[in-house]
Amino acid sequence: MLAGSAALSPPAVAWSEVHLFVSSLFAAGLPCYLKTPLMLRRDLREPSAVGAAAAAIDAFGLAVMVLLRLICYFPMAVPLVQRAFLELGTAAGWYFSLPLLVVAPAFNVASVLFFVPYVRQQVRAQLRRATHDQAAPLKLE
């Protein structure tokens, strides 16, 4: 959110850059919401094609989150901070650099680290169920 405050200093940052920067951070979490309609339809812990689709969405969401929050973040944040130092001075540069280069990266890493075990559990559960279903003999009644 502090990155959005860069918009208050037009000489240092163009609006389009701020919009791209902030929207990319928010977009990193959006793929996870694709499974919401699936959650409304049935319990995703049960073995099913819907559960497998939800696990695939979680894995895709994790990949997007890693790409945007861990790989693309610094190439976008560093130029914003550099221009804040050059055009607004040292005080404003520190105002933008601490949240953008210290706090937000820590949050980005933490969000990925918290999401990895959940995705691993969901994918393993669906794979285990699929393997168990294939190995189980058919019961004829």
Secondary structure, 3 states (H helix, E strand, C coil): CHHHHHHHCCCCCCHHHHHHHHHHHHHCCHHHHHHHHHHHHCCCCCCCHHHHHHHHHHHHHHHHHHHHHHHCHHHHHHHHHHHHHHHHCHHHHHHHHHHHHHHHHHHHHHHHHHHHHHHHHHHHHHHHHHHHHHHCCCCCC
